[in-house]
């Protein structure tokens, strides 16, 4: 798991985050994978691109779940830069023999229709281009539902984590049966 605060269980106990819940699900279903959460709160695609090679070398993953880009978008960083960084991470993961699940994000409407549409399209275009498994929007089940957001109005609550897991599971399930 290679992501940002949304996957690092920001503001929560680690065992309450969706990544820990994913490990539990895999164990319950007797699917033999060990989930390593290499997510860092505040991470951008630039930071992820800089550290992906070391993570791949040390962990040798069969599957890489790539959830980065939210912080790029919130900071209004150039979309080409985000796409280039995601491309580098996808290519590195695939070259290392890992299947990739790319998880998309969306920006709030106050960023403007053009930016928000172009931003979301980066993820879908990359998934199609590199034939990655794809979950279009990590927060799909909880978006605009204030009761699932911490007081910072950005990070999901513990109650939201099982719903996020279901969104991720839709994209991941086809991959876990393929080694």
C-alpha positions as CSV (number, residue, x, y, z in Angstrom):
1,X,0.0,0.0,0.0
2,X,1.6,3.2,-1.2
3,X,-0.4,6.2,-0.3
4,X,-1.0,9.4,1.7
5,X,-2.8,10.2,4.9
6,X,-6.0,8.7,3.6
7,X,-4.3,5.3,3.7
8,X,-2.0,6.0,6.6
9,X,-5.0,6.1,9.0
10,X,-4.4,9.8,9.8
11,X,-6.1,10.7,13.2
12,X,-7.0,7.1,13.8
13,X,-5.5,4.1,15.5
14,X,-3.6,2.1,12.8
15,X,-5.8,-0.9,13.4
16,X,-8.9,1.1,12.6
17,X,-7.7,2.2,9.1
18,X,-8.9,0.7,5.9
19,X,-5.5,-0.8,5.2
20,X,-5.5,-2.8,8.4
21,X,-9.1,-3.8,7.7
22,X,-7.9,-5.1,4.3
23,X,-5.3,-7.3,6.0
24,X,-8.0,-8.7,8.2
25,X,-10.2,-9.4,5.2
26,X,-7.5,-11.2,3.4
27,X,-6.8,-13.4,6.5
28,X,-10.5,-14.1,7.0
29,X,-10.8,-15.2,3.3
30,X,-7.6,-17.2,3.6
31,X,-5.9,-15.2,0.8
32,X,-2.2,-15.4,1.4
33,X,-1.0,-11.8,1.2
34,X,0.8,-9.7,3.8
35,X,-0.2,-6.0,3.5
36,X,2.6,-3.5,4.1
37,X,1.4,0.0,4.6
38,X,4.0,2.3,3.1
39,X,1.7,5.3,3.2
40,X,2.9,8.7,4.6
41,X,0.6,11.5,5.7
42,X,1.2,14.6,3.5
43,X,2.8,12.6,0.7
44,X,2.6,13.9,-2.9
45,X,3.2,12.0,-6.1
46,X,6.7,13.6,-6.2
47,X,7.6,12.1,-2.8
48,X,6.1,8.8,-3.8
49,X,8.1,8.7,-7.1
50,X,11.3,9.5,-5.1
51,X,10.8,6.6,-2.8
52,X,9.0,3.9,-4.9
53,X,12.2,2.1,-6.0
54,X,13.4,1.5,-2.4
55,X,10.0,0.3,-1.4
56,X,9.8,-2.1,-4.3
57,X,13.3,-3.4,-3.7
58,X,12.8,-4.0,0.0
59,X,9.2,-5.4,-0.1
60,X,9.1,-7.2,-3.5
61,X,5.3,-6.9,-3.7
62,X,3.0,-9.0,-5.8
63,X,0.5,-6.1,-5.9
64,X,1.0,-2.4,-5.4
65,X,-2.0,-0.4,-4.4
66,X,-1.2,3.2,-5.5
67,X,-3.2,5.9,-3.7
68,X,-1.4,9.2,-4.3
69,X,-2.4,12.5,-5.8
70,X,-4.9,14.0,-3.3
71,X,-2.2,16.3,-1.9
72,X,-1.1,17.3,-5.4
73,X,-4.6,18.3,-6.2
74,X,-5.3,20.1,-2.9
75,X,-2.1,22.2,-3.5
76,X,-3.1,22.9,-7.1
77,X,0.1,21.3,-8.5
78,X,0.4,20.9,-12.3
79,X,-1.5,17.9,-13.5
80,X,1.2,17.0,-16.0
81,X,3.7,16.7,-13.1
82,X,1.2,14.5,-11.1
83,X,0.6,12.3,-14.2
84,X,4.4,12.0,-14.8
85,X,5.0,10.9,-11.2
86,X,2.1,8.4,-11.2
87,X,3.5,7.1,-14.6
88,X,6.9,6.6,-13.0
89,X,5.4,4.7,-10.1
90,X,3.2,2.5,-12.2
91,X,6.1,1.7,-14.6
92,X,8.5,0.9,-11.7
93,X,5.9,-1.4,-10.0
94,X,5.1,-3.2,-13.2
95,X,8.8,-3.6,-14.1
96,X,9.3,-5.1,-10.6
97,X,6.6,-7.7,-11.5
98,X,3.8,-6.3,-9.4
99,X,0.2,-5.9,-10.5
100,X,-1.0,-2.4,-9.9
101,X,-4.3,-1.1,-8.5
102,X,-4.5,2.6,-9.2
103,X,-6.9,4.5,-6.9
104,X,-8.3,7.7,-8.1
105,X,-9.3,10.8,-6.3
106,X,-11.5,13.8,-7.0
107,X,-11.2,17.4,-6.1
108,X,-14.0,19.5,-4.6
109,X,-16.0,21.6,-7.0
110,X,-14.5,24.9,-5.7
111,X,-11.4,24.1,-7.7
112,X,-13.4,24.7,-10.9
113,X,-14.9,22.4,-13.4
114,X,-11.9,22.2,-15.8
115,X,-9.4,21.4,-13.1
116,X,-11.6,18.9,-11.3
117,X,-12.5,17.1,-14.6
118,X,-8.9,17.1,-15.9
119,X,-7.7,16.0,-12.5
120,X,-10.0,12.9,-12.3
121,X,-9.2,12.1,-15.9
122,X,-5.5,11.7,-15.1
123,X,-6.2,8.6,-13.1
124,X,-8.6,7.0,-15.6
125,X,-6.3,7.7,-18.5
126,X,-3.3,6.2,-16.7
127,X,-5.3,3.1,-15.7
128,X,-6.3,2.5,-19.3
129,X,-2.9,3.3,-20.7
130,X,-1.0,0.9,-18.4
131,X,-3.9,-1.7,-18.1
132,X,-4.0,-1.3,-14.3
133,X,-6.8,-2.3,-12.1
134,X,-8.7,0.9,-11.2
135,X,-10.8,2.2,-8.4
136,X,-12.0,5.6,-9.7
137,X,-12.6,7.4,-6.4
138,X,-11.3,6.3,-3.0
139,X,-13.9,8.3,-1.1
140,X,-16.8,7.3,-3.3
141,X,-19.0,5.9,-0.5
142,X,-18.4,8.7,1.9
143,X,-18.0,11.9,-0.2
144,X,-20.1,14.8,1.0
145,X,-21.3,12.9,4.1
146,X,-20.0,15.0,6.9
147,X,-20.6,12.3,9.5
148,X,-17.8,10.3,7.9
149,X,-15.2,13.2,8.2
150,X,-13.0,14.1,11.1
151,X,-13.1,17.6,12.5
152,X,-10.6,18.8,9.9
153,X,-13.2,18.1,7.2
154,X,-10.6,16.3,5.1
155,X,-9.8,12.9,6.7
156,X,-12.3,10.0,7.1
157,X,-13.4,8.8,10.5
158,X,-13.0,5.3,11.8
159,X,-16.7,4.6,10.8
160,X,-15.8,5.5,7.2
161,X,-12.9,3.0,6.9
162,X,-15.0,-0.1,6.2
163,X,-16.8,1.8,3.4
164,X,-13.5,2.9,2.0
165,X,-12.3,-0.7,2.1
166,X,-15.3,-1.8,0.1
167,X,-14.4,0.7,-2.6
168,X,-10.8,-0.5,-2.8
169,X,-11.9,-4.2,-2.6
170,X,-13.9,-3.8,-5.8
171,X,-10.7,-3.0,-7.7
172,X,-8.4,-5.3,-5.7
173,X,-10.5,-8.5,-5.6
174,X,-9.7,-9.5,-9.2
175,X,-6.0,-9.2,-8.5
176,X,-5.7,-11.2,-5.3
177,X,-6.6,-14.4,-7.1
178,X,-3.8,-13.9,-9.7
179,X,-0.2,-14.4,-8.7
